[in-house]
Amino acid sequence: MTHRAGRHFLQIPGPTTVPDRVLRAIDMPVIDHRGPEFGRLGLEVLEGLQRVFQTRQPVVIYPASGTGAWEAALVNTLSPGDQVLMFETGHFATLWQKMATRLGLQTEFIPTDWRRGADAGVLEARLRDDKARAIRAVCVVHNETSTGVTSRIPLIRKAIDAAGHPALLLVDTISSLGSIDYRHDEWGVDVTVAGSQKGLMLPPGLSFNAPSEKARAASKQAKLARSYWSWDEMLAANKSGYFPYTPATNLLYGLREALAMLQEEGLPNVFARHERHAEATRRAVRAWGLEILCAVPEEYSSSLTAIMVPAGHDADHLRKVVLEACDMSLGTGLGKVAGKVFRIGHLGDFNDLTLVGTLAGVEMGLALAGIPHQAGGVNAAMQFLTERHQTRARAAA
Ligand SMILES: *Cc1c(COP(=O)(O)O)cnc(C)c1O
C-alpha cells in the first residue's frame, strides 16, 4: 500500500462522508439502553426525525441497512399473494421488486428505460383499470440512486387520488431524505423508507419507516410473517424513548448530532444547497460534452448525477483511474447500466469546494482514461457557483 496524504474523497451516492461532529458524537461510552439517559436520547431522536420526514406521525428506527426498512414496510402492511404495483426506475427499484416477490407478493413491474421516473399517467390508467381494487400497494423509489432520477411523488399521489384507488403508497427515500425536499404528511405517503448513510450523514447501520395512520391500520390486517420488523412492539416501546431490543446506541448519538446539523442549517437551505451543487455538476457535464443519464430535466436528482461515457469506453476504467490518481471513489454503474455510467454523489456534508475538488478529479480522470471530452467542466461549475454567490450577495445588499 502506498501512503496517501490528505482525505479520501468518498463521492459515491452513499455512504457519504461523515462529518467530524458526527464522528465525535459517536465516539462515546455505550450506555444502558434501559436506563433514564437512554430514554431521553430516544425521545429526542424520534422527535427530531419527524421534522426531517416532515411528519407528525411516529418514525420507526431499525438497526439495519436500508434494505431492512424495505422489508419492514412490506411485511407490516401486506399479506401473502397481495398485488403490488412497482416501477422499474433502476437498480434499487429492481431489488425492492425482487424482495417483494420473494416475500410472496404478486408484483406488477412497470418498465422504464432507466432514464426517467415513475409515470403518474401510466399509474392512473392502471389503477382505473383495477376495477376489483386488487392492487394493495404502489411502491416508488423517490430518488433512484442508480440513475440519478427523482420521481415526482406529489404527481404519484394525485394519480392514485384521481383514480379513487385505496392502494397504499410506499416510498423509498433512502438517497433523498435530508437532501431533496420530501414531505411524508403533505404528500400523503403511507410508508416512507429511509436509511442513515446518505443524506443523513451517518455511517451505515440505521434505517427508518414512517408509517401513516392508514398504514398502521393496514398492519392490523397484514398477514405476512414478521417479528423483528414488527411496528407494534417498536411503537409501544418508543413512546417512552426505548426499543424492544438493543438499539444501535452509538449510531443514535450520531443521529442526534446529524439532526442538530440539519436543524441549524434549516431544511430549505439544505435542499437549496443540494440543488445548487447538482446544477453546477450538470454544467460541468455539458461542458465536457458528456450526457446525463436522466432524460427528464424536471426529474434531475439533487443528490447525485449519473453520467454516460461515450460508446466503446468503460466507465469502471475511469473510476479505477480516478481512484488511483486522485484517491477519489465515484459511484459505479449498477445493473443494466454497468460499465456505461459513473455516478457523482453530491449529497450530505458537502460544500462548493468539495464539489469543485470532485469535478476536478473527474476532469483529470477523463483525460487520464482517454475518454473523449472537452476540458472546462470545472470552470463551468465554478462560474455557476460564483454567479449564485453574486446573486445572493446582491439580494442581501
Ligand atoms: C442505498 C439505497 C438502497 C439500499 O440501502 P442499503 O442501506 O444498502 O440496504 C435502497 N434504495 C435506494 C434508493 C438507495 O439509494
PDBQT file of the ligand as one rigid body, heavy atoms in Angstrom, charges set to zero:
ROOT
HETATM    1  C1  LIG A 401     -28.700   2.803  -0.928  1.00  0.00    +0.000 C 
HETATM    2  C2  LIG A 401     -30.074   2.531  -1.382  1.00  0.00    +0.000 A 
HETATM    3  C3  LIG A 401     -30.754   1.360  -1.033  1.00  0.00    +0.000 A 
HETATM    4  C4  LIG A 401     -30.108   0.229  -0.290  1.00  0.00    +0.000 C 
HETATM    5  O1  LIG A 401     -29.840   0.559   1.009  1.00  0.00    +0.000 OA
HETATM    6  P1  LIG A 401     -28.844  -0.327   1.883  1.00  0.00    +0.000 P 
HETATM    7  O2  LIG A 401     -28.584   0.547   3.058  1.00  0.00    +0.000 OA
HETATM    8  O3  LIG A 401     -27.653  -0.595   1.028  1.00  0.00    +0.000 OA
HETATM    9  O4  LIG A 401     -29.556  -1.577   2.243  1.00  0.00    +0.000 OA
HETATM   10  C5  LIG A 401     -32.075   1.239  -1.429  1.00  0.00    +0.000 A 
HETATM   11  N1  LIG A 401     -32.691   2.192  -2.135  1.00  0.00    +0.000 NA
HETATM   12  C6  LIG A 401     -32.071   3.320  -2.503  1.00  0.00    +0.000 A 
HETATM   13  C7  LIG A 401     -32.811   4.342  -3.285  1.00  0.00    +0.000 C 
HETATM   14  C8  LIG A 401     -30.749   3.518  -2.136  1.00  0.00    +0.000 A 
HETATM   15  O5  LIG A 401     -30.115   4.638  -2.514  1.00  0.00    +0.000 OA
ENDROOT
TORSDOF 0
